[in-house]
């Protein structure tokens, strides 16, 4: 790793890494990682909603023997912070997902590898020391999709995350203005050999979406077929409606990720932390819930777990740390968040994850 990758002396919060990353990345790379769809309303909602939630402190609780460990899908997790799938990490660091995997392993964090990663899953798996999940975009080429799932299984993935909320890409105007192009992003190595789907119509007056392109998009029956092809835990990412949560469970999902894609697809959605309680009420504990979007502090992790999540995912924050300090930055960012989370647990009287619940949310009464 280049000597240029060092943890800054003043990097004591995730916001510090974001500030440093903007000066380290090109304008186009920054737009790709930091930006969102359209007016970026959802991107801002995700963050602002956490700030609006207040915590109820508690004193003199018995915290002896406490910790943050739990079991998810048969595997032990030392803390509830996972690294979300983020595409094209070479924009932040030459070693891309390999560097992220090294940092994640050092922080005892599970990495979710993107379908659109810049490095092969087999190499990422080696660097992750076996602690990784694989995120799957269902392709127009269904046979290729099943083959890619099998490839992830052979590499040692412990779970498969099916991203379902992006049948089409959102218009990301910040990227457009910064000149983000397919040539800049490069090839997604996991998609080599996939038969291309129908191209959107490009003529004046033609629909950009309907009539051909969207007709071959993934549907619930495709998810059901995937369920039949793997024994790995299968999660659906992109759940924002209770009805979709219930349908996913009926179709065999082992877990759900409450996500609005970090505000990168459909603008004007509520924040995921606002959506989470309704999803939790609909699911009634049948499967674990994970939430992402806007998490920047350990208190955010605590709030998410109090409102029904079993774990959280962070995306942009670890990529910012990757751009600044490589693998050490990734590990340090997770450690910062974990430390803040543990302090917040102690100050709200929570000895273990099972103690975290709605009672720690201040309601004004």
N, C-alpha and C positions, 0 to 999 in steps of 0.2 A: 504494500500500500504506500502511496506517495506520502512523503514527509509533510505535504501540505495539509493532510487530513489530521487534524488535532482537535481535541476538545478545548474550546475556548475557556479561559479562566472564568469568564462571567456567564457561562452557560449553566444556570441553576434552575431553569424552568423550560418547558417546551416552547414557550414564546421566545425565549432567547435563541433557541436553535432556528426558529422560523425567521427571526430578524437576521441572523448571520447567513442563512441559506439564500436569502434574496440577493445578497451581494456576491454569492459564490456561483450562482446558476445563471445561464444565459436568459435573456428576456423570454425567449420562446419556451425554454424548459420550465421556467418559473410559471409562465401562463398555463402550461399543461398540468403541472402538479398542483398549483395553488388555486386555479380558477374553477368556476362552476358554469352551469348552464344559464344562458340568456342574461337576465339582470342579477343573477346570483342571490336571489331572495332566499331560496332554500338553504344555500350555503351559509348565509348570515343567520337565518332562523336556527339552524342546528346549534350554533354557538350561543346565541342570545337566550335560548330557552333554558340552557343549563344555568346561566347567570341569574335567571329569575327564580330558581328553586332555592329555598333556604333550608338549612339544616338545624336540627334541634340537638344542642350539646347535652351531654349527661356526665355526671360526676361520680367518683368513688365506686365505679363498677369493678367487679373482680375480673381482671384480664389475664390471670395466670393461665399459662398453657395455650395462649391464643396463637392464631396463625391464619394464613390465607389460602391454604390448600383445599382442593376439592377434586372430585372425580367427575369427568365428563366423557360420555361414550366409552366407558371402560378404561380410560387413561387418567393418570394422575397429573394434575396441574398445580404448580406451586403458587400460582396467583391467577387472577381472572382477566389478565390482559393479553390479548392476542394481536398479532400483526395482520392487518387486513390485506387482501390481494390488491396490489398496485402494479399497473402495467409499466413497461419500459423504464425500469429503474436505472438504466445506463445514462439517462438524462441527468441523474444526480451523482453518479459515481461510475467510473470505468468498469469496476468489478460487479456492478449491478446487483442482482439478487444473490449472488454468491456472498458478497460483502454483507448484505442484509441477513442472510442465513447464519453467518458466523456470529454477528452481533446478537441475533435472536437466541442462538444456542447459549451464548454467554450470559444472557439475561433470563434463561430458563423460560423463554416465551415461545409459543407455537406460532410458526409462520404459515400463512395461507398463500400458496404460490399461485400466481395469476396464469391463466391460459395465455395471456399476452406478455409473458415474461421474456426478457432478453437472453436468458440462460436456460439450458435444458434442465428439465425437472430432475434428471438423474444426478447432475452435478450439484444442483441446489440441495437435493436430499443428503448428499454426502456432507455438505457443509453444515446442514441443519442438524446433523447427528440423529436423524430419524424422527425428529419432532416437527412434523409439518402436515398440513392438509393441502389439498389441491382444489383450486377454484376452476370450475368448468363452465364455459360458455357453450351452450348447445348450438352446434353449427347446422347450416342448411344440409350439409352432408352428414346424415345420421349415422352411417357406418363409420365415418371418420370420428365422430363424437364418441361412439362406443369404444373405438380403438384407443382414443386418447385417454379415456377413463381407465382402460386396462393398463395403459402405459404408466399412469400415475400409481395404480395399484402395485405394479411390479417394482416401481421405484421406492415403495414403502410408505405411501401416503396413509395417514391414519383416519382420514375422513375425506369426503368429497362435498364441495360447496357449489351448488348450482346457482349461478347468478341469473335471476329471472326477470329483472326489472329494466332491461335494456334491449328490447327487440329492435329498437332503432336508437341511434345516438341522438342526444340532445344537441341543440345548437349552442356551442360554447363560443360566444362572441369574443371573449378575452383571447382565446386561442387563435381565432380567425384574425384578429387585429395584430397578433404577435407573429403571424406567419407560421403557425404550427402546421406541418404537412406530413403525409405518410412517409416521405423521404426522410424527414427529421426523426420520426419515431423509429424507423427501421422495421425489419421483419420480425414478426412474432414466431420464434423458432418452433413452438409447439403446433403451429398451423401449417407447416410445410406439408404439401401433398394433399391438402383438403381441396375438394372440388368447389369452385366458387359458386355462390348462390346467384340468383337473378340480380342484375344490376338495377338500381333505381333509375327510373326514366329521367332524362336530363333535358328534354325539349321544352321550349317555352309553352306554358299552359298545361304541361303534364304533371300528374301527381308525383311527388317525390317519394311517397311511401306506398300508397295503395295500388293494387293491380300488378301482381307478380312478385315484388320484393317481399312484402309482408305475408303473402300467401304461403310462403315456405318457412315462415318463422316457427319457433318452438311453441308447443301447446302442452296442456296438461297431460295428454296421452303420451307425449314424448318423455315427460318426466316419469310417468308410470313405467315406461319401457326401460328407462335407466334404472329404476328401482329394482327391476327384475334381473338386471345384469350384474349387480354388485352386492356383496355382503357387507361392504364398508358402511359406516354411518353416512347418511345422505342428508345434507342440509339444504334448505332453500334460502337464498339471500335476495333481499329486495322486498320483503313483506312490509306493507304499510296499511293493509286493510284487514280487519278481523275475519272477514269472509274468506280471504285468500289464506290466512293462517289455518282456518278450519279445513279448507280444501286440501292444503298441503299435507296436513296430518292424515286425512282420509286417503290420500294417494301414497302414503308410506314414508313421509319425511320423518327423520329422527330428530331434527332440530330446525329452528328457524332463526334467521338473522334479520332483525328489524333494521331496515336500511333504506334510505332514499338515494343511495349511490353517491353519498357525499355532496348532494346538490348538483351532480354533474349531468343528469338526464332530464328530469321533469322539474322545471322551476315552479315556484309557488306552492310547494308541498309544505305541510307542517314539519316541525323538527321531529326527529325520531324519538327523542325523549318525551315529547308530547303524545306521540302515537303509542308508545310502549305500554302504558297501563291498560288501554283497551285491548291490545293484542294479548297481554297477560291474562286478562279476564276471560277472553274467548278461549284461550288455550287451556286454562285451568290446570297448569302443571303437567300436562300430558307429555310435553317434550321441553328440553331446555331452550331458552331464548337468549340470543346474543344481540347486542345493539351496537351500532357504530354511528359516527357522524357528530362532529363538534366536540369530542372529548379532548380536553387540554389539561385538566388538573385531576389529581387524585380524588378530590371531592366530587368531580363529575362521575368517576367510577363508582363511588359510594352511592350517589344519587341514582345511577342506573340500576344498581343491584337492589336498592330500596324499592324501586318501582317495578321490579319483576324480572330483571335480567339475571342470568346465571354468570355471564361474562360480558366483556366489552371487546371491541376491536378498534385499533387506531390505524390510520392510514397516512395522511399527510405528515403528521408530526414525526414519524420515524423516517420518512423520506427526507424531510428537512435535516434531521440529524445525520442521515447517511451522506447528504451533500456536504455537510460541514466537517464531519469527523469519521466517515467511513464506518466500519464495523463497531469501533469503540463508541461512536456517536449513537448508533442504534441501541447498543446495550445500555449506555448511559441514559438515554431518553426513557427507556422502559424502567430503569432503576429509579429515575426521578419520579415517574408516575406511580410506581409501586410504593415508594417511600411515602409520598404524599397520601396515597390511599390508606396505608397502614396507620399513619398519624390520624387521619380523619376517622378511621374505625375506632381507634382508642378514645378519641375525644367525643365520640357519640356513644360510648359504652358498648361497643361491639367486639367481642372476644374472637369470634369466628364468622365466616361468611353467613352461616345459618342464623346469626343474630341480627343481620341487616334486614330491615323491613320498613314499611311505611311509617312506623313510629318515630323514625329519626328525621322525617321530613317535617319541618315547622309549618303549621297551618294557620298560625295567628290566634289560636285559641289557648 
